């Protein structure tokens, strides 16, 4: 055949199967000059041998030395891997801000929680001195302010909420005594008021809603304020990701820290809800830059066997921030103090400018070898390394390439690829589905159809969600260790789909039969099933979202890693944005919303089979390296089994019918393009 003849001409043997290491991420011999990372460890089903390095190109050639671009196989071992003290310090510096990020991400639950409220009685609980209802509301007809009918008063929440405050009440224990809360069901008439008293459930004396009376006709402004942080995160992920790939991770991190301090502290000084929402948008934009660059730096510092462990530790630290938020709110008492306390811990991160270096992996991948040399010398000095430990000769090769011009790439280049864009799109859909359907399960657990008394408490709801997130992170670790990245992600997507379909189908069936007196089923049975499926769905969907982001960080090349991460994280933001949208429409369309995401989980199950397996593989450095991360069967092939798909080398050698005319002299008469003879 034509392919066999071309293989013979190149020194190959016809009919011989390609080595198994070429299937998933390892480079075929003919493509070594076009792709950077060599020496990658084989997947779980293959051997652990390092591929031999071909002779490097001469200095000044079209490509730099392959030794320099093989970061995981040559540069990282030369620096001591993660065993060096300096590398461990840098990893620790990426973990600490995760606690502050956890504070910021869950601050909306306290700043914008809609409290219980009722009309203030005439002559009781009068307005504080100097503050009138008109001034607080910004003017207008106050008689039109109405209470949210979907927020019934909860006596359980009243008993655990702590001090109660009005819209502009005094702080701490100086708050005036308030009238007793009305009985349940009286909120329908709470709109015909000029002033309200509030019962906050979050441990605060005053929050944004009670300060500016964002109830009744003004309740929609609360949802807009929730939009602002999420929309800022989405735009921040997309824009700062592209900038980080072009100018580096370190400047984006430092400028994001500076501006989050500016905008975050200014939020605490807001004079109205419009100023609050606008500043929260910019705070979310800068927070996205901090989250994205720290995630990329964490991944790029680690060798293949430690990437997942280091990332999961950061997830646990962020979950700890979520668990500590109620105590922080109870300590602060006022929303402005809480906002300032959330932002101030970012202040020590200004020292990162002198402590934290640029990503060495990114400098090498973008051919900035002069800066890379200075950073390598800094690593060797900090770790007190002996220069004679450079067995592979990284530094001599680096000296030859110092005059090479940098080569930077933007995420838009992924459009012209064959496999890479497909992998990123699949993970974007997974991330969108995981974070989007998470809200459906959360609402089903604490919604109106669930009558469990325990879940009427704010703290019970909050800590239940945080506990499920913690349990999900704990379960992801052994699942990924046993099944790999793709297998673990597939497992949790299947669990999410099952929980969603059972909740949509089985609960409706139970509700139908519960109407018959002889069925033996009651509404309490339906509620118990709803809570069970909701917990399983929240557990699995949280794992789907976090694994999708990590998977994208591994299979996206270094030159566009932040851009790829930005796309997946922005998709997660779009998924989370559906929650305030549904709430803004008073839960209208919730059932259709759940059905759409349930269908998306079924699509994700099919699409996940197209992804490669990145466990124990070297990170791709350039776009051609990312293209060589090809799909591998979930189950290892049996010995002697012929592959059904051509390998990368065969696909590259095969050029179609238009090459037959050029090679016609070497073919026998009446031969076809496949090398056979017509009948």
C-alpha positions in Angstrom: 0.0 0.0 0.0 1.0 3.6 -0.4 1.3 4.2 3.3 3.6 1.1 3.7 5.8 2.2 0.8 6.2 5.6 2.3 7.0 4.0 5.7 9.7 1.8 4.0 11.2 4.8 2.3 11.5 6.5 5.8 13.2 3.4 7.2 10.1 1.8 8.7 8.9 -1.8 8.4 5.6 -2.4 6.6 2.9 -4.1 8.6 4.4 -3.4 12.0 2.1 -1.8 14.6 3.2 1.6 16.0 4.4 1.6 19.6 1.6 2.0 22.2 3.2 5.1 23.7 2.3 7.1 20.6 -1.4 6.8 21.4 -1.9 9.4 24.1 0.3 12.5 24.2 3.7 10.9 23.3 5.2 12.0 20.1 5.7 9.9 17.0 9.3 9.8 15.7 8.5 11.8 12.6 6.9 14.6 14.5 9.6 15.3 17.0 10.9 18.4 15.3 7.4 20.0 15.3 6.5 19.3 18.9 8.1 20.2 22.1 7.5 17.9 25.1 9.4 14.7 24.8 10.2 12.2 27.5 6.6 12.1 28.7 5.7 9.3 31.0 3.4 6.8 29.5 -0.2 6.5 30.6 -1.4 4.1 33.3 -1.6 1.3 30.9 1.9 1.7 29.4 5.4 1.6 30.6 7.1 4.4 32.4 10.2 4.7 30.1 11.3 8.1 28.9 11.4 8.6 25.2 14.9 9.2 23.8 15.6 12.7 22.7 16.7 13.3 19.1 19.7 15.5 18.4 18.9 19.1 19.1 18.7 21.7 16.3 21.6 24.0 15.7 21.4 27.4 17.3 19.5 29.9 15.3 17.5 27.3 13.5 13.7 27.4 12.9 13.1 25.7 16.3 14.8 26.0 19.6 16.5 23.0 21.2 14.1 20.3 22.1 15.9 19.8 25.4 14.8 23.3 26.5 11.2 22.7 25.5 11.0 19.4 27.3 10.2 21.1 30.6 8.9 18.2 32.5 11.5 15.8 31.2 14.7 18.0 31.5 14.2 21.4 33.1 12.0 20.5 36.0 14.2 17.5 37.1 17.3 19.8 36.9 15.6 22.2 39.3 14.8 19.3 41.7 11.1 19.0 40.8 8.9 19.8 43.7 11.6 18.8 46.2 13.3 22.1 46.2 12.6 24.4 49.1 12.0 27.4 46.9 9.3 25.5 44.9 7.6 24.4 48.0 7.5 28.0 49.2 5.9 29.1 46.0 3.3 26.4 46.1 2.4 27.5 49.7 2.1 31.1 48.5 -0.5 29.9 46.0 -2.5 28.1 48.7 -2.8 31.0 51.2 -4.9 33.4 49.0 -7.4 30.5 48.3 -8.8 31.2 51.8 -9.4 34.9 50.9 -10.9 33.9 47.6 -13.3 31.6 49.5 -14.4 34.6 51.6 -15.0 36.8 48.5 -16.9 34.1 46.5 -19.4 33.4 49.2 -19.8 37.0 50.5 -23.1 37.5 48.6 -24.8 35.0 50.9 -24.3 37.5 53.7 -24.2 40.9 52.1 -27.3 40.3 49.9 -29.3 37.9 52.0 -33.0 38.8 51.9 -34.1 39.1 55.5 -37.5 38.7 57.0 -39.3 42.0 57.3 -42.6 43.5 58.5 -44.2 46.9 58.8 -42.9 49.2 61.5 -45.7 50.1 63.9 -46.5 53.8 64.3 -44.7 55.3 67.3 -42.4 52.2 67.7 -39.0 51.7 66.4 -38.9 55.2 64.9 -36.4 56.2 62.3 -32.9 56.9 63.7 -31.9 60.5 64.1 -31.0 62.2 60.8 -32.3 59.3 58.6 -35.7 59.2 57.0 -37.3 56.6 54.8 -37.3 59.0 51.9 -33.6 59.6 52.2 -32.8 55.9 52.5 -35.0 55.0 49.6 -33.8 57.8 47.3 -37.2 59.4 47.2 -40.3 58.2 45.3 -43.6 56.9 46.4 -42.8 54.7 49.4 -46.3 53.4 49.5 -45.4 51.2 46.5 -42.7 49.3 48.4 -43.9 45.8 48.9 -42.7 42.7 50.6 -41.4 39.6 48.7 -44.4 37.2 48.9 -42.0 34.2 48.4 -40.1 34.8 51.7 -42.4 33.7 54.5 -41.3 34.5 58.0 -39.5 31.6 59.7 -39.6 31.3 63.5 -36.6 29.0 63.4 -34.6 31.6 61.6 -35.8 34.2 64.0 -34.6 32.3 67.0 -31.0 31.9 65.6 -30.6 35.1 63.7 -29.2 37.2 66.5 -30.0 40.9 66.9 -32.5 42.4 64.6 -32.1 45.7 62.9 -34.0 48.1 60.7 -32.9 49.7 57.6 -30.6 52.2 59.3 -30.6 51.0 62.9 -27.8 51.5 65.3 -24.9 49.0 65.4 -24.3 46.2 67.9 -26.1 46.2 71.2 -27.3 49.9 70.8 -30.0 48.8 68.4 -33.5 49.9 69.7 -35.9 47.2 70.7 -38.1 46.1 67.8 -41.7 44.9 67.9 -42.3 41.2 67.8 -42.4 39.6 64.4 -45.8 39.1 62.9 -47.4 35.7 62.5 -46.8 33.8 59.3 -49.0 34.7 56.4 -49.2 38.4 57.3 -46.5 39.5 54.8 -49.1 40.1 52.1 -49.9 43.4 53.7 -46.3 44.4 54.5 -46.1 46.3 51.2 -48.4 49.0 52.3 -45.7 50.6 54.5 -43.4 53.5 54.6 -40.8 51.8 56.8 -39.9 48.3 57.8 -38.2 46.4 60.5 -35.9 43.5 59.6 -34.9 40.2 61.0 -31.5 39.3 59.6 -30.6 35.6 59.6 -26.8 35.8 58.9 -25.5 37.2 62.1 -25.2 40.7 60.8 -27.1 43.7 62.4 -27.4 45.3 59.0 -26.7 44.2 55.4 -27.2 45.8 52.0 -30.9 44.9 51.8 -31.8 46.4 55.1 -29.6 49.5 54.6 -31.3 50.6 51.4 -34.7 48.9 51.9 -34.3 46.6 48.9 -37.7 44.9 49.5 -41.0 44.8 47.7 -40.8 46.8 44.5 -37.1 47.3 45.0 -36.3 43.6 45.6 -35.1 43.3 41.9 -32.1 45.4 42.8 -30.8 42.6 45.0 -30.7 40.2 42.0 -28.9 42.9 39.9 -26.3 43.2 42.7 -25.8 39.5 42.5 -25.5 39.6 38.7 -22.7 42.3 39.0 -20.2 40.1 40.8 -20.8 37.1 38.5 -20.7 39.1 35.3 -17.5 40.7 36.5 -16.0 37.3 37.1 -17.1 36.2 33.6 -15.5 39.1 31.8 -12.5 39.0 34.1 -11.8 35.3 33.2 -12.0 36.0 29.5 -9.9 39.2 29.4 -7.3 38.5 32.1 -6.8 35.0 30.6 -5.8 36.4 27.2 -3.6 39.1 28.9 -1.8 36.5 31.1 -0.9 34.4 28.0 0.5 37.5 26.3 2.2 39.5 29.1 2.8 36.8 31.7 1.1 35.5 34.8 3.0 37.6 37.4 2.0 41.1 36.1 -1.7 40.1 35.8 -1.7 38.7 39.4 -0.1 41.8 40.8 -2.3 44.3 39.0 -5.4 42.2 39.9 -4.4 42.4 43.6 -3.9 46.1 43.4 -7.2 46.8 41.9 -9.2 44.4 44.0 -7.9 46.3 47.0 -9.1 49.6 45.4 -12.5 48.4 44.3 -13.2 46.1 47.2 -12.5 48.7 49.8 -14.5 51.2 47.9 -17.5 48.9 47.9 -17.7 49.3 51.7 -18.0 53.0 51.2 -21.0 52.8 48.7 -23.7 55.4 49.2 -26.4 53.7 47.2 -27.1 50.3 45.6 -26.1 51.5 42.2 -22.7 52.4 43.3 -22.5 49.1 45.2 -23.4 47.0 42.1 -21.0 48.9 39.8 -18.1 48.5 42.2 -18.9 44.8 42.7 -18.6 44.3 39.0 -15.0 45.6 39.0 -14.3 43.7 42.2 -15.4 40.4 40.5 -13.3 41.3 37.4 -10.1 41.7 39.5 -11.0 38.6 41.6 -11.1 36.6 38.4 -7.5 37.6 37.5 -6.3 36.5 41.0 -8.1 33.1 40.8 -7.0 32.3 37.2 -3.4 33.3 37.5 -2.9 31.4 40.8 -4.5 28.3 39.3 -2.2 28.4 36.3 0.9 29.1 38.4 0.0 26.2 40.7 -0.3 23.8 37.8 2.9 25.0 36.1 5.0 24.6 39.2 4.3 20.9 39.7 5.6 17.7 38.1 3.0 15.4 36.6 2.5 13.2 39.6 1.8 16.1 42.0 -0.5 18.4 40.0 -3.8 17.0 41.2 -2.8 16.8 44.8 -1.6 20.4 44.9 -4.8 21.6 43.2 -7.0 19.7 45.6 -5.3 21.2 48.6 -6.2 24.7 47.3 -9.8 23.6 46.9 -9.9 22.4 50.5 -8.5 25.8 51.6 -11.2 27.6 49.6 -13.8 25.4 51.2 -12.4 26.3 54.6 -13.0 29.9 53.7 -16.6 29.1 52.9 -17.0 27.3 56.3 -15.5 30.3 58.2 -17.7 33.0 56.6 -20.6 32.7 59.1 -18.2 33.2 62.0 -16.6 36.2 60.3 -20.0 37.7 59.7 -21.0 37.3 63.3 -17.8 38.9 64.4 -18.1 41.9 62.1 -21.9 42.6 62.8 -22.1 45.2 60.0 -21.8 44.5 56.2 -19.3 47.4 55.6 -16.9 46.0 58.2 -17.4 42.5 56.8 -16.6 43.7 53.2 -13.5 45.5 54.4 -12.3 42.5 56.4 -12.8 40.2 53.3 -10.6 42.5 51.2 -7.9 43.5 53.6 -6.2 40.1 53.6 -5.2 40.7 50.0 -3.0 43.5 51.1 0.1 41.3 52.0 -0.1 39.9 48.4 1.4 43.1 47.3 4.7 41.6 48.5 4.4 39.0 45.8 5.9 41.4 43.4 9.3 40.9 45.0 8.7 37.3 46.2 6.8 35.5 43.4 8.6 35.0 40.1 7.2 34.6 36.6 6.2 31.2 35.5 9.4 29.5 34.3 7.4 27.1 32.2 5.7 29.9 30.4 9.0 31.7 29.7 10.5 28.6 28.2 7.4 27.8 26.1 7.3 31.3 24.7 11.1 31.3 23.9 12.0 34.0 26.4 15.3 32.3 27.2 17.1 35.3 28.5 14.6 35.8 31.3 14.4 32.0 31.8 18.1 31.9 32.4 17.9 34.5 35.1 15.1 32.7 36.8 16.9 29.3 36.6 19.9 30.8 38.3 17.6 32.2 41.0 16.1 28.8 41.5 19.5 27.2 41.8 20.7 29.9 44.2 17.6 29.6 46.5 17.8 25.8 46.5 21.6 25.8 47.0 22.0 23.5 44.0 25.3 22.4 42.5 25.6 23.5 38.8 27.3 20.1 38.1 23.9 18.5 38.6 22.9 19.6 35.1 23.5 16.1 33.6 21.4 16.8 30.5 23.2 20.1 29.7 20.2 22.5 30.0 22.3 25.6 30.8 24.7 25.1 27.8 21.8 24.7 25.4 20.1 27.8 27.0 23.2 29.9 26.3 22.9 29.1 22.6 19.3 30.3 22.4 19.6 33.6 24.3 19.2 35.7 21.1 16.0 34.0 20.0 13.0 36.3 19.7 9.9 35.5 22.0 7.0 33.7 20.4 3.7 34.4 22.1 0.3 33.0 21.2 -3.3 34.1 21.7 -6.2 31.8 22.5 -7.8 32.6 19.1 -5.2 30.4 17.5 -7.0 27.4 18.8 -9.7 27.9 16.2 -7.4 26.5 13.5 -6.6 23.3 15.4 -8.1 19.9 14.9 -8.4 18.4 18.3 -7.6 21.1 20.8 -10.7 23.3 20.2 -12.9 20.2 20.5 -11.4 19.3 23.9 -11.9 22.9 25.2 -15.5 23.1 24.0 -16.4 19.7 25.6 -14.9 20.9 28.9 -16.7 24.3 28.6 -20.1 22.4 28.2 -19.2 20.2 31.2 -18.4 23.2 33.3 -21.5 25.1 32.3 -23.7 22.0 33.0 -22.1 21.2 36.4 -22.3 24.6 37.9 -25.7 25.3 36.3 -27.5 22.2 37.4 -26.0 22.6 40.9 -28.4 25.5 41.6 -31.4 23.2 40.5 -30.5 20.7 43.1 -29.8 23.3 45.8 -33.2 24.9 45.2 -35.0 21.5 45.2 -33.4 20.8 48.6 -34.5 24.1 50.2 -37.4 25.0 48.0 -41.1 25.3 48.8 -41.8 21.7 48.0 -39.5 20.6 50.8 -41.0 21.0 54.2 -38.1 19.7 56.4 -37.9 22.0 59.4 -34.1 21.6 59.6 -33.7 23.2 56.2 -35.6 26.4 57.1 -32.6 27.6 59.0 -30.1 29.8 57.1 -27.1 28.2 58.8 -28.5 24.7 58.1 -28.8 25.5 54.4 -25.4 27.1 54.3 -23.4 24.4 56.2 -25.3 21.7 54.3 -24.1 23.1 51.0 -20.5 23.6 52.3 -20.5 20.1 53.8 -21.6 18.6 50.4 -18.8 20.6 48.7 -16.2 19.3 51.2 -17.5 15.7 50.7 -17.3 16.1 47.0 -13.7 17.2 47.1 -12.8 14.3 49.4 -14.5 11.8 47.0 -12.9 13.2 43.9 -9.4 12.3 45.2 -9.7 8.5 45.2 -12.0 8.5 42.1 -9.4 10.3 40.0 -6.6 8.2 41.4 -8.3 5.0 40.5 -10.1 6.0 37.2 -8.0 8.8 35.9 -9.1 12.3 34.9 -11.5 11.2 32.2 -12.9 8.2 34.0 -13.5 10.1 37.2 -15.2 13.0 35.4 -17.4 10.5 33.5 -18.4 8.8 36.7 -19.6 12.1 38.3 -21.4 13.2 35.2 -23.3 9.9 35.1 -24.2 10.4 38.8 -25.4 13.9 38.1 -27.5 12.7 35.2 -29.1 9.9 37.2 -29.9 12.2 40.1 -31.5 14.7 37.8 -33.5 12.3 35.8 -34.8 10.5 38.9 -35.7 13.7 40.5 -37.6 14.9 37.4 -39.3 11.6 36.6 -39.6 9.5 39.7 -40.8 12.3 42.0 -43.6 13.2 39.5 -44.6 9.6 39.5 -44.6 9.4 43.3 -46.7 12.6 43.4 -49.2 11.1 41.0 -49.7 7.9 43.0 -49.7 9.8 46.3 -53.1 11.2 45.3 -54.6 7.8 45.6 -55.5 6.9 49.2 -54.7 3.2 48.8 -51.2 3.8 47.4 -49.4 4.1 50.8 -47.4 7.1 49.6 -47.5 10.5 51.1 -46.0 13.9 50.5 -43.4 13.2 53.1 -42.1 10.3 51.1 -41.8 12.5 48.1 -39.9 15.2 50.1 -37.5 12.6 51.5 -36.7 11.4 47.9 -36.3 15.0 46.8 -33.8 15.8 49.5 -31.8 12.6 48.8 -31.6 13.2 45.0 -30.7 16.8 45.6 -27.8 15.9 47.9 -26.5 13.3 45.5 -26.9 15.8 42.6 -25.1 18.7 44.4 -22.4 16.3 45.4 -21.8 15.0 41.9 -22.3 18.3 40.0 -19.7 20.1 42.3 -17.2 17.4 41.3 -18.1 17.8 37.6 -17.4 21.5 37.7 -14.1 21.3 39.6 -12.8 18.4 37.6 -13.6 20.1 34.3 -11.5 23.2 35.2 -8.6 21.0 36.3 -8.8 18.8 33.2 -8.7 21.9 31.0 -5.6 23.2 32.8 -3.8 19.9 32.0 -4.7 19.5 28.3 -4.4 23.1 27.3 -0.8 24.1 26.1 1.2 26.4 28.3 1.3 29.1 25.6 -2.5 29.5 25.9 -3.3 27.8 29.2 -4.7 30.9 30.9 -6.9 31.6 27.9 -8.3 28.1 27.9 -8.8 28.2 31.7 -10.6 31.6 31.2 -13.1 30.0 28.7 -13.9 27.1 31.1 -14.2 29.3 34.1 -16.3 31.8 32.2 -18.6 28.9 31.3 -18.9 28.0 34.9 -19.8 31.6 35.6 -22.6 31.4 33.0 -23.9 28.3 34.8 -23.9 30.1 38.2 -25.6 33.1 36.6 -28.7 31.1 35.9 -29.5 31.1 39.7 -30.2 34.9 40.1 -31.9 34.9 36.7 -34.4 32.3 37.8 -34.8 34.1 41.1 -35.4 37.5 39.3 -38.3 35.9 37.5 -39.7 34.6 40.7 -38.7 31.0 39.9 -40.7 31.0 36.7 -39.2 28.5 34.2 -37.4 26.6 36.9 -38.7 23.2 35.7 -37.7 23.9 32.1 -34.3 25.1 33.4 -33.8 21.8 35.1 -34.8 19.8 32.1 -32.4 21.6 29.8 -29.4 21.0 32.1 -30.5 17.3 32.6 -30.3 16.9 28.8 -26.9 18.6 28.8 -25.6 16.0 31.2 -26.6 13.2 28.7 -24.7 15.1 25.9 -21.7 15.4 28.2 -21.5 11.7 28.8 -21.1 11.1 25.1 -18.7 14.0 24.5 -16.4 13.0 27.4 -15.4 9.9 25.4 -13.6 12.2 22.9 -11.2 13.6 25.5 -7.7 12.3 26.1 -6.4 11.0 29.4 -3.8 13.3 31.0 -2.9 11.5 34.2 0.9 11.2 34.6 1.4 12.9 31.2 3.7 15.9 30.7 1.9 19.2 30.2 1.8 20.3 26.5 3.8 23.4 26.0 2.9 24.5 22.4 -0.2 24.2 20.3 1.2 21.2 18.2 1.8 19.4 21.5 -1.8 19.9 22.5 -2.8 18.5 19.2 -1.0 15.2 20.0 -3.1 14.6 23.1 -5.2 12.1 21.3 -8.1 10.0 22.5 -7.4 6.7 24.2 -9.9 3.9 24.9 -11.3 3.7 28.4 -10.3 0.0 28.6 -6.8 -1.0 27.5 -6.7 -3.0 24.2 -6.1 -6.7 24.4 -2.7 -8.1 23.3 -2.6 -8.6 19.6 -5.6 -6.4 18.9 -5.4 -4.3 15.8 -6.2 -0.5 16.3 -9.2 0.7 14.3 -7.9 4.2 13.9 -4.7 5.4 12.2 -2.0 6.8 14.4 -0.7 10.4 14.2 2.2 9.3 12.1 0.0 7.5 9.6 -2.4 10.4 9.4 0.4 12.8 8.7 1.9 10.5 6.0 -1.4 10.1 4.3 -2.1 13.1 2.0 -5.0 11.9 -0.1 -5.5 11.6 -3.8 -3.7 14.8 -4.9 -0.4 13.3 -3.9 -0.9 10.3 -6.2 -0.2 12.3 -9.4 3.1 13.5 -8.0 4.2 10.0 -7.1 2.7 8.4 -10.2 6.1 7.2 -11.5 6.6 5.1 -8.4 3.3 3.3 -8.7 2.6 0.3 -11.0 0.2 0.7 -13.9 -3.5 0.9 -13.1 -2.9 1.2 -9.4 -5.4 3.1 -7.2 -4.7 5.6 -4.6 -4.7 2.9 -1.9 -2.1 0.9 -3.7 -4.5 -1.8 -5.0 -5.4 -2.8 -8.5 -8.9 -2.4 -10.0 -10.8 -5.6 -10.8 
